[in-house]
Amino acid sequence: MTARVLKGSKQEIADTVVRMSGDVREVIVFVEEPGEVAAEGCGEDVFAEMERFMVRVGGADYSREAMYSRAEGE
């Protein structure tokens, strides 16, 4: 399974999904309401509802700093 980020208008995104080979089983959609401030930079955790699908391993450091820093031996 591969993850893809599709950007564009509603129609462009729909057309891209239709042309994809294989089965599309799940989609995450961000809907910006008219007059609403974009979620970017507002501090809202847009992935909070996905928490139950995330894998957590005991003893792993999931901080942003740890994710983007080289580990020993890399």
ChimeraX attribute file (.defattr): number of C-alpha atoms within 10 A of each C-alpha:
attribute: neighborCount
match mode: 1-to-1
recipient: residues
	/A:1	6
	/A:2	3
	/A:3	6
	/A:4	6
	/A:5	6
	/A:6	11
	/A:7	9
	/A:8	9
	/A:9	9
	/A:10	8
	/A:11	9
	/A:12	12
	/A:13	13
	/A:14	12
	/A:15	11
	/A:16	12
	/A:17	14
	/A:18	10
	/A:19	8
	/A:20	9
	/A:21	7
	/A:22	7
	/A:23	8
	/A:24	10
	/A:25	5
	/A:26	6
	/A:27	8
	/A:28	8
	/A:29	6
	/A:30	9
	/A:31	9
	/A:32	10
	/A:33	8
	/A:34	6
	/A:35	6
	/A:36	8
	/A:37	10
	/A:38	11
	/A:39	13
	/A:40	9
	/A:41	7
	/A:42	8
	/A:43	7
	/A:44	9
	/A:45	9
	/A:46	10
	/A:47	8
	/A:48	8
	/A:49	8
	/A:50	9
	/A:51	9
	/A:52	7
	/A:53	7
	/A:54	7
	/A:55	6
	/A:56	10
	/A:57	8
	/A:58	5
	/A:59	6
	/A:60	8
	/A:61	11
	/A:62	10
	/A:63	8
	/A:64	8
	/A:65	9
	/A:66	11
	/A:67	10
	/A:68	8
	/A:69	9
	/A:70	9
	/A:71	8
	/A:72	5
	/A:73	4
	/A:74	5
